[in-house]
Amino acid sequence: MLFLCGGAISLYSHIRGFREKTIEVSHFITFVLTTVGALSSFVLQFWAEPAPKYVSPISTTFDSDGDFECEQCPVLAASIPSSLAFSWFTGFAWTGFKRALTKQDLWCLPPELTSTYIVRQFRRYWDPAVQRVAKHNANIPLVSAVNISTTGDASFNKSTNAIQVNTPTKEGGTKANKPNPTISMAKMVRIFPALVKSFGLRFLLGSVLKLVHDIMIFVAPYLLKRIISFAKGEEEVWKGVLYACLLFITASIQSIALSRYFYDMYAVGIAIRSSVISAIYRKSLKVSPSG
């Protein structure tokens, strides 16, 4: 696409040079054939090749009774333009328009949205964090309850993250001893850093798409202003065509960026929810009844 965008300007220069006879005929024909070949290759990218026959057993799954359960999601075999425009979903939408959808009409989840993939990616960062905190807590000296009961009461100092023991005095008051730096409270595992490392990149890319959409919102009125100025007869004809094409491209980029943004954000939401549910369930299997 970048080659064609830059080649359009070069093609215009070659056409002018051919008319003015400053470019040889063979060079002009070669460049035109190269541009036509690149354009044909670009158009052919709109149709993806079918999946190989030897992977067809993976595309469908069967339950315990051998009944058909689901088919492979078309997004896995969709081309890049089809993925951007969500045209792979058109057939499913028409089916739902013609009749009520059933379980047999549903596709299998794409691999990146399955719990098998999501939980494995989340545990890649979550398990090391749990191990580090468990190792830190195992080295913490325990505070003797007998010593606290005989010497006075204990309070937790949040600023120093330590336990402070208040010793009773002869006058009837209490004397606050300095907190022991070796007696620190146990750390807790924070789930937010693990979620950021696991799914932060996709969230960031989705935010960039939203930024592109917001920028296009400001570009469209400027182009419309230029078109109005062209309609008054103040500029050349080719500039009016250029403004119209840019306005169409801007609207297309705006629509594609916004749709992909929502799709990615929903996917990140599914991943975060699945990861948290998995972590809670695994914890519930290990915790004691009293805990």
Helices and strands as residue ranges (DSSP letters): H 2-19, H 25-44, G 53-55, H 56-59, E 60-62, E 68-71, G 74-77, H 80-85, G 87-89, H 90-98, G 103-105, G 111-113, H 115-138, H 145-151, E 153-157, E 162-168, E 174-176, H 191-231, H 237-286
